[in-house]
Structure formats: C-alpha cells, structure tokens
Amino acid sequence: MRHHHNHNKMHHRKHNKDYINRAMHRMHRPHAYFVREEFKRYHRYVRFSHLIFLVFNITIFYFAVIYFKIKLPIYILIMFLGIIMVKEIAPLIYSRKMSHKIMMPIERLKKAVDEVSEGNYGVVVKQYPNNEIGELIEAFNQMSLKLKESEELKMKYEENRKTLIANISHDLKTPITSIVGYVEGIQEGVANSPEKLDKYIDIIYHNASYTNRLIDDLFLFSKLDIQQVEFEFVETPMKAYMNDLMTEQKIELEENGHKIEYLDALAEEKKLTIDRKRIHQVIINIINNAIKYNDKDKSTIKCTLSEVDKGVKISINDNGPGIEDEKLDSIFHRFYRVDESRNKDIGGTGLGLAIAKELVKAHSGKIWCESTLGEGTTIHFTILDEKVN
C-alpha cells in the first residue's frame, strides 16, 4: 500500500514538473505573431498617448474655465495653458523623435529578422539612425550578408560535389571497363600467343596506373580543398633543384617522342624554402596538361627559370593550339577542360591545373596563363620566400 502511495506521489510530481516546464516554455517563447502585435500596440501607444493627453488636458482646462467660471486674470490663464501645453508637447516631440530613432528602426529590423528566419538571406535594413540601434542594425546587415554568402558557398560546394561524383563516374568507368574486358579476354583464351598476352598485360597495367593517378589527384585535391595537406618546407637551391628536375623530365619525355628545352636565367644561385615534392608536382601537372591538349604529333616544351622580387618565376611554354582569351582564367578552375568534346580521348579529372594553383598558393606565389591561338600557351607561376602555413 505504501509502495502504491509513493508511486502516485512520484507520478504527481512528474506531472507537475512537466506542466511547469511547458508553462515556462510558453512563457519564454511566445509566438512570433503575438510578439509583433504587442510591439505594434506599444509603438502606437508611444506615438499617440501624449497627443491624447494633450487634447484631454486642454479640454479639462477649457471646461474648468468656462463652466466653473474660474475668475483669474487672463495672463494667469494663459500661463496655466502654456504650462499644460509645454508639459504635454515636450514629451510628444520626444516621443516622435524616439519613434523615428528607435521604434521605427526596430520595427524595420524585426521585419528583416522575420525575412531571414524564413530563409531569405541577404535582406538588409537600408535606413537606420546613427545611434546604438543603428549599430545593432548594421551588425544585423553584416550577419545577413554573411548568411547569404555562406548559403551561396554551400550551394557552390554542393554543385562541386555533384560534379566530382559525375567526373569520378565518367573517368573511372573507362579504364576499369577496359581492364575487365582484357582480363576476360585472357581468361577466355583470346590472348593465345605470348605477344598477344604481353600486349594485353601492358594495356591492363596502363589502365590500372591511369586509374591510380586519377584517384591520387582526387584524393589530393580533396585534402587541399579542406586545407589538410601537410607540407614539408626545406631550404632549397633553386638552380640545382630545377636542373635535376629538368634532366629527369628530358629523359622521360624524349623516350615518348616529345622534346623539352630548359633555360636557366638566374644570375646566381637562389635558395628558397619550398616543398620539393609539391613543386615537382606543379611542374609535372603543367607539362602533362600541355602534352594532353597538344594538337601536334610531337610536343615541344620550353621551360624557363627566372628571377622575381623575393623569389623565382618558372614559365612553361608549349607549341599547342593555344587557348581563347575568354577561357584563360577558367583553366585553373576545378574540373575544367578546354575542349569538352575530347574528354574521352584525353581523360583526366580536370584537376591538374587546379591542384597546381593550390600548391603554388601554398608557396605564397601566383599562377597565370598567356596564350596565342595557333602558336601555343605559356603558364607562369612564382615561388616566393614567404610560405603560407
């Protein structure tokens, strides 16, 4: 029996607690409609109350003088009337000023807040006073514009995410399909000679390597995008570094039928703090991009190392078809390809130059492009001795 009584008592306490919580919730969070209506009523009260009191006091004074026949000198009556009018007109003037400087701006601010709460980001209050309320409205305007900017950035990232998925699907499907096809050919005995088998294996290896490069590019760009790439900056003599890199590239490119020329225009050795692996990747990405889009049977690449203030400039020129002026700024955008119709032949995610741009930025440098249709393209980038961590 005692247990049952305690249970009822606990249930009663819980019910009371829930009721109090609901009451507190209603107390602290009134509906927006009632808040607006209460504010409007208060605004109207501030605007009209003193005017009503003025009329009321003058009316009382009039009836007191006329009906009660108060016998006072005219100047005394005028003085009393003046005091009454001053007493009511002064607050009336003050209330009108308060209305223009406080109440009306707050009402406009409230409407703007309602707009933002409904998702209409970027709404601003254009007219506001030069006081604390004005500072509050200015802060709201900045917040609203930042919300709009954030929403646009969110939509942009969402679009990029969709583009990324589409590019991954497109670019990985072709080599993987090829690998599967040639493996099935080997399993079914189509490669019935050592020469044919070697050819099939070479094609499979080529496609597997290409797929691996695509995945590496996508992974690196994703990390660059969220600034999670770890750099290893070391002091490096640029003349010696570039000479070794160009010697390596000369051997590799000439084996594939391409030509590379290198000019070192530095008057003396210059040491810069760089991530050697990442700068190597920038140069390789630019050279590979030049070869991919070249319309000649054999590409000719010219690379020049020169000096700029606080750093060096590396220029890589090709003998390709060139790029139209309106496309020059776009080539460094993610997933951009100059010739969309050649995607299947060229391949790649369109991230090579976008990655190069981010890596150059990490070395406090900038990258840009110059091109002449029919003659070729030159991509310049700088490396400055002020690395960005």
Summary of the structure (lengths in Angstrom):
residues: 389
radius of gyration: 38.6
end to end distance: 72.7
largest distance: 135.2
contacts: 1051
relative contact order: 0.06
helix: 65%
strand: 12%
